[in-house]
Amino acid sequence: MYLWVKVVHVVAIISWMAGLLYLPRLFVYHCAAETGGVQSETFKIMERRLLKAIMTPAMIAAWATGLWLASEAAFFKDPWFHVKLALVLGLTAAHWHFAGLRQNFERDDNRHSSRYFRIWNEIPTIMMIFIVIMVIVKPIF
């Protein structure tokens, strides 16, 4: 059972990360779209579907399977896991931040520049790199 749960976990992580990397890029392009125009309305649909149909279910699955795997493998006592968990909390905070930004776009109330979204596009990538290091290398602190 452990390996099957791990498969679901990896697929959920890949799906969630894809969304965390793509949604802020959509925001970059949405900034350039004319408010109320066809392009802006299309971005709203894309952003909403990405967040609600892919990202949020993937995040929930990643958390559920990840906690189960950590419990089964007794990772809660390992310092590397605490670092990984803090970084996953950071990804979760980014997820909910993006959800709020999406709502702003939905109301035609975006207050940020494309540069803001370009910076946010890099943050999940940096966290992901450190998560992978923690999981693969399992450094001893």
VMD Tcl script that builds the backbone (N, CA, C; Angstrom):
set m [mol new atoms 423]
animate dup $m
set s [atomselect $m all]
$s set {name element resname resid chain x y z} {
  {N N MET 1 A 0.825 -1.201 0.000}
  {CA C MET 1 A 0.000 0.000 0.000}
  {C C MET 1 A 0.873 1.270 0.000}
  {N N TYR 2 A 1.993 1.216 0.708}
  {CA C TYR 2 A 2.862 2.380 0.837}
  {C C TYR 2 A 3.283 2.910 -0.539}
  {N N LEU 3 A 3.689 2.012 -1.426}
  {CA C LEU 3 A 4.154 2.454 -2.748}
  {C C LEU 3 A 3.031 3.051 -3.580}
  {N N TRP 4 A 1.816 2.538 -3.458}
  {CA C TRP 4 A 0.681 3.099 -4.204}
  {C C TRP 4 A 0.316 4.480 -3.685}
  {N N VAL 5 A 0.387 4.654 -2.390}
  {CA C VAL 5 A 0.124 5.981 -1.817}
  {C C VAL 5 A 1.216 6.953 -2.265}
  {N N LYS 6 A 2.438 6.460 -2.345}
  {CA C LYS 6 A 3.551 7.283 -2.815}
  {C C LYS 6 A 3.333 7.704 -4.272}
  {N N VAL 7 A 2.814 6.805 -5.094}
  {CA C VAL 7 A 2.503 7.137 -6.486}
  {C C VAL 7 A 1.487 8.280 -6.530}
  {N N VAL 8 A 0.422 8.164 -5.763}
  {CA C VAL 8 A -0.597 9.222 -5.727}
  {C C VAL 8 A 0.030 10.525 -5.242}
  {N N HIS 9 A 0.899 10.434 -4.240}
  {CA C HIS 9 A 1.565 11.620 -3.698}
  {C C HIS 9 A 2.405 12.314 -4.777}
  {N N VAL 10 A 3.197 11.561 -5.505}
  {CA C VAL 10 A 4.059 12.149 -6.535}
  {C C VAL 10 A 3.220 12.777 -7.645}
  {N N VAL 11 A 2.168 12.107 -8.075}
  {CA C VAL 11 A 1.295 12.667 -9.111}
  {C C VAL 11 A 0.621 13.947 -8.603}
  {N N ALA 12 A 0.183 13.933 -7.349}
  {CA C ALA 12 A -0.447 15.125 -6.770}
  {C C ALA 12 A 0.552 16.278 -6.697}
  {N N ILE 13 A 1.765 15.997 -6.294}
  {CA C ILE 13 A 2.799 17.035 -6.208}
  {C C ILE 13 A 3.094 17.611 -7.591}
  {N N ILE 14 A 3.228 16.749 -8.588}
  {CA C ILE 14 A 3.496 17.230 -9.949}
  {C C ILE 14 A 2.358 18.131 -10.424}
  {N N SER 15 A 1.131 17.718 -10.178}
  {CA C SER 15 A -0.031 18.511 -10.606}
  {C C SER 15 A -0.095 19.837 -9.867}
  {N N TRP 16 A 0.135 19.804 -8.572}
  {CA C TRP 16 A 0.085 21.026 -7.761}
  {C C TRP 16 A 1.189 21.991 -8.185}
  {N N MET 17 A 2.408 21.469 -8.360}
  {CA C MET 17 A 3.522 22.329 -8.754}
  {C C MET 17 A 3.295 22.920 -10.141}
  {N N ALA 18 A 2.736 22.142 -11.040}
  {CA C ALA 18 A 2.451 22.675 -12.379}
  {C C ALA 18 A 1.552 23.901 -12.264}
  {N N GLY 19 A 0.544 23.804 -11.416}
  {CA C GLY 19 A -0.356 24.935 -11.207}
  {C C GLY 19 A 0.326 26.108 -10.516}
  {N N LEU 20 A 1.150 25.806 -9.514}
  {CA C LEU 20 A 1.854 26.879 -8.800}
  {C C LEU 20 A 2.829 27.619 -9.715}
  {N N LEU 21 A 3.320 26.945 -10.738}
  {CA C LEU 21 A 4.224 27.588 -11.681}
  {C C LEU 21 A 3.465 28.286 -12.814}
  {N N TYR 22 A 2.306 27.761 -13.175}
  {CA C TYR 22 A 1.563 28.296 -14.316}
  {C C TYR 22 A 0.636 29.452 -13.942}
  {N N LEU 23 A -0.007 29.386 -12.788}
  {CA C LEU 23 A -0.977 30.420 -12.424}
  {C C LEU 23 A -0.371 31.817 -12.374}
  {N N PRO 24 A 0.772 32.027 -11.712}
  {CA C PRO 24 A 1.329 33.383 -11.732}
  {C C PRO 24 A 1.750 33.826 -13.137}
  {N N ARG 25 A 2.103 32.872 -14.006}
  {CA C ARG 25 A 2.422 33.226 -15.392}
  {C C ARG 25 A 1.160 33.692 -16.110}
  {N N LEU 26 A 0.027 33.055 -15.830}
  {CA C LEU 26 A -1.248 33.541 -16.382}
  {C C LEU 26 A -1.526 34.961 -15.892}
  {N N PHE 27 A -1.217 35.221 -14.618}
  {CA C PHE 27 A -1.431 36.562 -14.069}
  {C C PHE 27 A -0.580 37.603 -14.811}
  {N N VAL 28 A 0.650 37.224 -15.178}
  {CA C VAL 28 A 1.522 38.137 -15.929}
  {C C VAL 28 A 0.829 38.554 -17.217}
  {N N TYR 29 A 0.281 37.587 -17.925}
  {CA C TYR 29 A -0.393 37.885 -19.196}
  {C C TYR 29 A -1.729 38.584 -18.967}
  {N N HIS 30 A -2.404 38.239 -17.885}
  {CA C HIS 30 A -3.698 38.850 -17.577}
  {C C HIS 30 A -3.529 40.353 -17.323}
  {N N CYS 31 A -2.418 40.732 -16.725}
  {CA C CYS 31 A -2.139 42.155 -16.473}
  {C C CYS 31 A -2.190 42.976 -17.758}
  {N N ALA 32 A -1.735 42.378 -18.850}
  {CA C ALA 32 A -1.658 43.095 -20.128}
  {C C ALA 32 A -2.989 43.122 -20.869}
  {N N ALA 33 A -3.934 42.298 -20.431}
  {CA C ALA 33 A -5.229 42.224 -21.125}
  {C C ALA 33 A -6.108 43.410 -20.730}
  {N N GLU 34 A -6.882 43.886 -21.676}
  {CA C GLU 34 A -7.802 44.992 -21.425}
  {C C GLU 34 A -8.920 44.532 -20.489}
  {N N THR 35 A -9.133 45.276 -19.402}
  {CA C THR 35 A -10.173 44.944 -18.432}
  {C C THR 35 A -11.529 44.855 -19.120}
  {N N GLY 36 A -12.205 43.731 -18.889}
  {CA C GLY 36 A -13.521 43.520 -19.484}
  {C C GLY 36 A -13.486 42.973 -20.891}
  {N N GLY 37 A -12.301 42.895 -21.488}
  {CA C GLY 37 A -12.171 42.394 -22.848}
  {C C GLY 37 A -12.276 40.875 -22.911}
  {N N VAL 38 A -12.363 40.373 -24.115}
  {CA C VAL 38 A -12.496 38.930 -24.327}
  {C C VAL 38 A -11.297 38.189 -23.734}
  {N N GLN 39 A -10.104 38.714 -23.972}
  {CA C GLN 39 A -8.896 38.066 -23.468}
  {C C GLN 39 A -8.898 38.011 -21.942}
  {N N SER 40 A -9.279 39.108 -21.300}
  {CA C SER 40 A -9.333 39.151 -19.840}
  {C C SER 40 A -10.337 38.134 -19.304}
  {N N GLU 41 A -11.478 38.046 -19.941}
  {CA C GLU 41 A -12.508 37.101 -19.494}
  {C C GLU 41 A -12.056 35.661 -19.700}
  {N N THR 42 A -11.302 35.410 -20.773}
  {CA C THR 42 A -10.753 34.076 -21.008}
  {C C THR 42 A -9.738 33.717 -19.928}
  {N N PHE 43 A -8.869 34.671 -19.559}
  {CA C PHE 43 A -7.917 34.427 -18.480}
  {C C PHE 43 A -8.637 34.108 -17.177}
  {N N LYS 44 A -9.724 34.790 -16.897}
  {CA C LYS 44 A -10.490 34.523 -15.666}
  {C C LYS 44 A -10.954 33.076 -15.624}
  {N N ILE 45 A -11.468 32.585 -16.751}
  {CA C ILE 45 A -11.940 31.199 -16.817}
  {C C ILE 45 A -10.771 30.234 -16.623}
  {N N MET 46 A -9.674 30.493 -17.316}
  {CA C MET 46 A -8.495 29.623 -17.209}
  {C C MET 46 A -7.965 29.588 -15.779}
  {N N GLU 47 A -7.860 30.742 -15.155}
  {CA C GLU 47 A -7.328 30.829 -13.792}
  {C C GLU 47 A -8.245 30.120 -12.801}
  {N N ARG 48 A -9.542 30.329 -12.936}
  {CA C ARG 48 A -10.498 29.704 -12.021}
  {C C ARG 48 A -10.465 28.180 -12.153}
  {N N ARG 49 A -10.481 27.690 -13.382}
  {CA C ARG 49 A -10.469 26.235 -13.601}
  {C C ARG 49 A -9.165 25.604 -13.122}
  {N N LEU 50 A -8.054 26.266 -13.392}
  {CA C LEU 50 A -6.758 25.750 -12.943}
  {C C LEU 50 A -6.732 25.633 -11.430}
  {N N LEU 51 A -7.160 26.676 -10.744}
  {CA C LEU 51 A -7.120 26.677 -9.284}
  {C C LEU 51 A -8.105 25.670 -8.683}
  {N N LYS 52 A -9.340 25.701 -9.147}
  {CA C LYS 52 A -10.384 24.895 -8.506}
  {C C LYS 52 A -10.423 23.441 -8.961}
  {N N ALA 53 A -10.099 23.182 -10.215}
  {CA C ALA 53 A -10.212 21.812 -10.726}
  {C C ALA 53 A -8.908 21.022 -10.638}
  {N N ILE 54 A -7.782 21.722 -10.593}
  {CA C ILE 54 A -6.496 21.012 -10.588}
  {C C ILE 54 A -5.704 21.294 -9.316}
  {N N MET 55 A -5.398 22.563 -9.072}
  {CA C MET 55 A -4.471 22.901 -7.998}
  {C C MET 55 A -4.983 22.546 -6.608}
  {N N THR 56 A -6.188 22.966 -6.279}
  {CA C THR 56 A -6.680 22.727 -4.917}
  {C C THR 56 A -6.882 21.236 -4.643}
  {N N PRO 57 A -7.522 20.466 -5.539}
  {CA C PRO 57 A -7.593 19.019 -5.276}
  {C C PRO 57 A -6.206 18.366 -5.186}
  {N N ALA 58 A -5.266 18.801 -6.031}
  {CA C ALA 58 A -3.920 18.241 -5.984}
  {C C ALA 58 A -3.227 18.583 -4.666}
  {N N MET 59 A -3.416 19.810 -4.183}
  {CA C MET 59 A -2.824 20.206 -2.908}
  {C C MET 59 A -3.381 19.347 -1.772}
  {N N ILE 60 A -4.691 19.161 -1.758}
  {CA C ILE 60 A -5.320 18.348 -0.714}
  {C C ILE 60 A -4.802 16.914 -0.767}
  {N N ALA 61 A -4.710 16.351 -1.968}
  {CA C ALA 61 A -4.197 14.989 -2.123}
  {C C ALA 61 A -2.733 14.899 -1.693}
  {N N ALA 62 A -1.943 15.918 -2.039}
  {CA C ALA 62 A -0.534 15.924 -1.653}
  {C C ALA 62 A -0.387 15.955 -0.133}
  {N N TRP 63 A -1.164 16.800 0.516}
  {CA C TRP 63 A -1.114 16.874 1.972}
  {C C TRP 63 A -1.559 15.562 2.616}
  {N N ALA 64 A -2.683 15.028 2.169}
  {CA C ALA 64 A -3.228 13.805 2.777}
  {C C ALA 64 A -2.264 12.629 2.609}
  {N N THR 65 A -1.792 12.430 1.394}
  {CA C THR 65 A -0.880 11.307 1.163}
  {C C THR 65 A 0.484 11.552 1.805}
  {N N GLY 66 A 0.938 12.792 1.787}
  {CA C GLY 66 A 2.232 13.112 2.392}
  {C C GLY 66 A 2.254 12.878 3.890}
  {N N LEU 67 A 1.200 13.299 4.554}
  {CA C LEU 67 A 1.138 13.065 6.001}
  {C C LEU 67 A 1.042 11.578 6.327}
  {N N TRP 68 A 0.286 10.840 5.508}
  {CA C TRP 68 A 0.182 9.393 5.715}
  {C C TRP 68 A 1.545 8.738 5.515}
  {N N LEU 69 A 2.233 9.098 4.440}
  {CA C LEU 69 A 3.558 8.530 4.168}
  {C C LEU 69 A 4.545 8.862 5.284}
  {N N ALA 70 A 4.523 10.103 5.741}
  {CA C ALA 70 A 5.429 10.519 6.813}
  {C C ALA 70 A 5.151 9.755 8.098}
  {N N SER 71 A 3.891 9.509 8.359}
  {CA C SER 71 A 3.516 8.748 9.552}
  {C C SER 71 A 3.979 7.297 9.441}
  {N N GLU 72 A 3.736 6.705 8.292}
  {CA C GLU 72 A 4.131 5.306 8.072}
  {C C GLU 72 A 5.642 5.117 8.145}
  {N N ALA 73 A 6.388 6.068 7.645}
  {CA C ALA 73 A 7.851 5.968 7.607}
  {C C ALA 73 A 8.518 6.590 8.836}
  {N N ALA 74 A 7.715 7.113 9.739}
  {CA C ALA 74 A 8.228 7.737 10.973}
  {C C ALA 74 A 9.192 8.897 10.681}
  {N N PHE 75 A 8.819 9.744 9.711}
  {CA C PHE 75 A 9.671 10.886 9.352}
  {C C PHE 75 A 9.513 12.068 10.306}
  {N N PHE 76 A 8.477 12.084 11.117}
  {CA C PHE 76 A 8.215 13.244 11.966}
  {C C PHE 76 A 9.346 13.537 12.949}
  {N N LYS 77 A 10.175 12.575 13.212}
  {CA C LYS 77 A 11.291 12.774 14.149}
  {C C LYS 77 A 12.554 13.291 13.462}
  {N N ASP 78 A 12.555 13.310 12.124}
  {CA C ASP 78 A 13.757 13.683 11.373}
  {C C ASP 78 A 13.806 15.188 11.093}
  {N N PRO 79 A 14.953 15.829 11.409}
  {CA C PRO 79 A 15.079 17.275 11.175}
  {C C PRO 79 A 14.852 17.686 9.711}
  {N N TRP 80 A 15.337 16.896 8.752}
  {CA C TRP 80 A 15.135 17.228 7.341}
  {C C TRP 80 A 13.646 17.322 7.016}
  {N N PHE 81 A 12.852 16.465 7.666}
  {CA C PHE 81 A 11.416 16.472 7.402}
  {C C PHE 81 A 10.784 17.759 7.921}
  {N N HIS 82 A 11.276 18.279 9.031}
  {CA C HIS 82 A 10.745 19.538 9.571}
  {C C HIS 82 A 11.000 20.686 8.593}
  {N N VAL 83 A 12.180 20.680 7.981}
  {CA C VAL 83 A 12.499 21.703 6.967}
  {C C VAL 83 A 11.566 21.536 5.771}
  {N N LYS 84 A 11.407 20.288 5.329}
  {CA C LYS 84 A 10.515 20.018 4.194}
  {C C LYS 84 A 9.095 20.460 4.517}
  {N N LEU 85 A 8.630 20.141 5.695}
  {CA C LEU 85 A 7.272 20.502 6.102}
  {C C LEU 85 A 7.093 22.022 6.129}
  {N N ALA 86 A 8.090 22.739 6.615}
  {CA C ALA 86 A 8.023 24.208 6.613}
  {C C ALA 86 A 7.940 24.748 5.186}
  {N N LEU 87 A 8.696 24.147 4.284}
  {CA C LEU 87 A 8.655 24.578 2.886}
  {C C LEU 87 A 7.310 24.251 2.234}
  {N N VAL 88 A 6.734 23.101 2.572}
  {CA C VAL 88 A 5.418 22.751 2.037}
  {C C VAL 88 A 4.353 23.702 2.593}
  {N N LEU 89 A 4.513 24.115 3.832}
  {CA C LEU 89 A 3.618 25.149 4.381}
  {C C LEU 89 A 3.776 26.447 3.585}
  {N N GLY 90 A 5.008 26.756 3.179}
  {CA C GLY 90 A 5.249 27.924 2.334}
  {C C GLY 90 A 4.555 27.805 0.987}
  {N N LEU 91 A 4.611 26.608 0.375}
  {CA C LEU 91 A 3.891 26.390 -0.889}
  {C C LEU 91 A 2.383 26.548 -0.693}
  {N N THR 92 A 1.898 26.075 0.437}
  {CA C THR 92 A 0.462 26.197 0.733}
  {C C THR 92 A 0.083 27.665 0.899}
  {N N ALA 93 A 0.925 28.427 1.573}
  {CA C ALA 93 A 0.666 29.865 1.725}
  {C C ALA 93 A 0.671 30.548 0.352}
  {N N ALA 94 A 1.609 30.163 -0.514}
  {CA C ALA 94 A 1.645 30.722 -1.876}
  {C C ALA 94 A 0.364 30.360 -2.622}
  {N N HIS 95 A -0.085 29.128 -2.470}
  {CA C HIS 95 A -1.324 28.681 -3.112}
  {C C HIS 95 A -2.488 29.587 -2.726}
  {N N TRP 96 A -2.657 29.831 -1.437}
  {CA C TRP 96 A -3.784 30.650 -0.974}
  {C C TRP 96 A -3.588 32.115 -1.343}
  {N N HIS 97 A -2.343 32.567 -1.405}
  {CA C HIS 97 A -2.069 33.929 -1.881}
  {C C HIS 97 A -2.507 34.061 -3.335}
  {N N PHE 98 A -2.164 33.064 -4.149}
  {CA C PHE 98 A -2.576 33.067 -5.553}
  {C C PHE 98 A -4.092 33.017 -5.684}
  {N N ALA 99 A -4.740 32.274 -4.796}
  {CA C ALA 99 A -6.214 32.208 -4.828}
  {C C ALA 99 A -6.804 33.593 -4.572}
  {N N GLY 100 A -6.219 34.336 -3.647}
  {CA C GLY 100 A -6.684 35.702 -3.386}
  {C C GLY 100 A -6.429 36.625 -4.562}
  {N N LEU 101 A -5.269 36.481 -5.182}
  {CA C LEU 101 A -4.956 37.294 -6.360}
  {C C LEU 101 A -5.923 36.988 -7.496}
  {N N ARG 102 A -6.273 35.711 -7.649}
  {CA C ARG 102 A -7.233 35.321 -8.683}
  {C C ARG 102 A -8.577 35.980 -8.448}
  {N N GLN 103 A -8.992 36.049 -7.192}
  {CA C GLN 103 A -10.259 36.717 -6.874}
  {C C GLN 103 A -10.193 38.199 -7.237}
  {N N ASN 104 A -9.041 38.822 -7.022}
  {CA C ASN 104 A -8.887 40.223 -7.417}
  {C C ASN 104 A -9.063 40.382 -8.926}
  {N N PHE 105 A -8.444 39.510 -9.694}
  {CA C PHE 105 A -8.623 39.561 -11.153}
  {C C PHE 105 A -10.090 39.323 -11.520}
  {N N GLU 106 A -10.730 38.400 -10.823}
  {CA C GLU 106 A -12.143 38.083 -11.095}
  {C C GLU 106 A -13.014 39.330 -10.945}
  {N N ARG 107 A -12.671 40.173 -9.960}
  {CA C ARG 107 A -13.421 41.420 -9.712}
  {C C ARG 107 A -12.865 42.603 -10.510}
  {N N ASP 108 A -11.933 42.347 -11.399}
  {CA C ASP 108 A -11.246 43.409 -12.143}
  {C C ASP 108 A -10.604 44.409 -11.190}
  {N N ASP 109 A -9.977 43.885 -10.140}
  {CA C ASP 109 A -9.396 44.716 -9.094}
  {C C ASP 109 A -7.925 44.357 -8.847}
  {N N ASN 110 A -7.194 44.003 -9.901}
  {CA C ASN 110 A -5.779 43.706 -9.739}
  {C C ASN 110 A -5.013 44.995 -9.454}
  {N N ARG 111 A -4.163 44.963 -8.450}
  {CA C ARG 111 A -3.384 46.143 -8.070}
  {C C ARG 111 A -1.879 45.929 -8.230}
  {N N HIS 112 A -1.505 44.856 -8.917}
  {CA C HIS 112 A -0.091 44.519 -9.027}
  {C C HIS 112 A 0.377 44.574 -10.477}
  {N N SER 113 A 1.672 44.814 -10.625}
  {CA C SER 113 A 2.279 44.867 -11.955}
  {C C SER 113 A 2.658 43.451 -12.406}
  {N N SER 114 A 2.982 43.332 -13.671}
  {CA C SER 114 A 3.431 42.037 -14.173}
  {C C SER 114 A 4.747 41.634 -13.507}
  {N N ARG 115 A 5.572 42.610 -13.142}
  {CA C ARG 115 A 6.827 42.311 -12.429}
  {C C ARG 115 A 6.562 41.602 -11.115}
  {N N TYR 116 A 5.544 42.027 -10.373}
  {CA C TYR 116 A 5.151 41.380 -9.117}
  {C C TYR 116 A 4.864 39.898 -9.354}
  {N N PHE 117 A 4.112 39.609 -10.403}
  {CA C PHE 117 A 3.754 38.223 -10.696}
  {C C PHE 117 A 4.941 37.429 -11.224}
  {N N ARG 118 A 5.852 38.091 -11.930}
  {CA C ARG 118 A 7.066 37.409 -12.394}
  {C C ARG 118 A 7.921 36.970 -11.213}
  {N N ILE 119 A 8.007 37.811 -10.199}
  {CA C ILE 119 A 8.759 37.449 -8.988}
  {C C ILE 119 A 8.077 36.281 -8.290}
  {N N TRP 120 A 6.760 36.376 -8.127}
  {CA C TRP 120 A 6.014 35.292 -7.473}
  {C C TRP 120 A 6.109 33.997 -8.259}
  {N N ASN 121 A 6.331 34.080 -9.547}
  {CA C ASN 121 A 6.468 32.882 -10.375}
  {C C ASN 121 A 7.705 32.076 -9.987}
  {N N GLU 122 A 8.711 32.734 -9.430}
  {CA C GLU 122 A 9.960 32.058 -9.076}
  {C C GLU 122 A 9.942 31.459 -7.669}
  {N N ILE 123 A 9.140 31.992 -6.783}
  {CA C ILE 123 A 9.159 31.567 -5.377}
  {C C ILE 123 A 8.819 30.090 -5.199}
  {N N PRO 124 A 7.741 29.575 -5.807}
  {CA C PRO 124 A 7.487 28.136 -5.656}
  {C C PRO 124 A 8.609 27.255 -6.219}
  {N N THR 125 A 9.274 27.727 -7.264}
  {CA C THR 125 A 10.384 26.968 -7.843}
  {C C THR 125 A 11.515 26.824 -6.834}
  {N N ILE 126 A 11.846 27.914 -6.176}
  {CA C ILE 126 A 12.927 27.881 -5.182}
  {C C ILE 126 A 12.563 26.946 -4.029}
  {N N MET 127 A 11.320 27.054 -3.549}
  {CA C MET 127 A 10.885 26.162 -2.463}
  {C C MET 127 A 10.918 24.706 -2.906}
  {N N MET 128 A 10.488 24.443 -4.135}
  {CA C MET 128 A 10.477 23.077 -4.659}
  {C C MET 128 A 11.888 22.491 -4.696}
  {N N ILE 129 A 12.860 23.276 -5.121}
  {CA C ILE 129 A 14.244 22.801 -5.180}
  {C C ILE 129 A 14.710 22.355 -3.801}
  {N N PHE 130 A 14.444 23.159 -2.787}
  {CA C PHE 130 A 14.867 22.801 -1.437}
  {C C PHE 130 A 14.088 21.602 -0.886}
  {N N ILE 131 A 12.821 21.481 -1.261}
  {CA C ILE 131 A 12.045 20.304 -0.853}
  {C C ILE 131 A 12.653 19.040 -1.444}
  {N N VAL 132 A 12.986 19.077 -2.723}
  {CA C VAL 132 A 13.584 17.909 -3.378}
  {C C VAL 132 A 14.911 17.555 -2.708}
  {N N ILE 133 A 15.710 18.556 -2.380}
  {CA C ILE 133 A 16.973 18.297 -1.678}
  {C C ILE 133 A 16.706 17.609 -0.347}
  {N N MET 134 A 15.741 18.100 0.407}
  {CA C MET 134 A 15.428 17.500 1.706}
  {C C MET 134 A 15.008 16.042 1.542}
  {N N VAL 135 A 14.160 15.759 0.570}
  {CA C VAL 135 A 13.604 14.413 0.391}
  {C C VAL 135 A 14.662 13.433 -0.135}
  {N N ILE 136 A 15.486 13.878 -1.053}
  {CA C ILE 136 A 16.461 12.967 -1.682}
  {C C ILE 136 A 17.723 12.825 -0.835}
  {N N VAL 137 A 18.274 13.945 -0.387}
  {CA C VAL 137 A 19.548 13.916 0.352}
  {C C VAL 137 A 19.333 13.615 1.828}
  {N N LYS 138 A 18.202 14.067 2.368}
  {CA C LYS 138 A 17.908 13.912 3.803}
  {C C LYS 138 A 19.121 14.353 4.651}
  {N N PRO 139 A 19.512 15.635 4.506}
  {CA C PRO 139 A 20.714 16.095 5.221}
  {C C PRO 139 A 20.556 15.985 6.735}
  {N N ILE 140 A 21.664 15.763 7.368}
  {CA C ILE 140 A 21.695 15.681 8.833}
  {C C ILE 140 A 22.110 17.061 9.340}
  {N N PHE 141 A 21.325 17.599 10.213}
  {CA C PHE 141 A 21.602 18.943 10.750}
  {C C PHE 141 A 22.271 18.849 12.091}
}
mol reanalyze $m
mol bondsrecalc $m
mol representation Tube
mol addrep $m
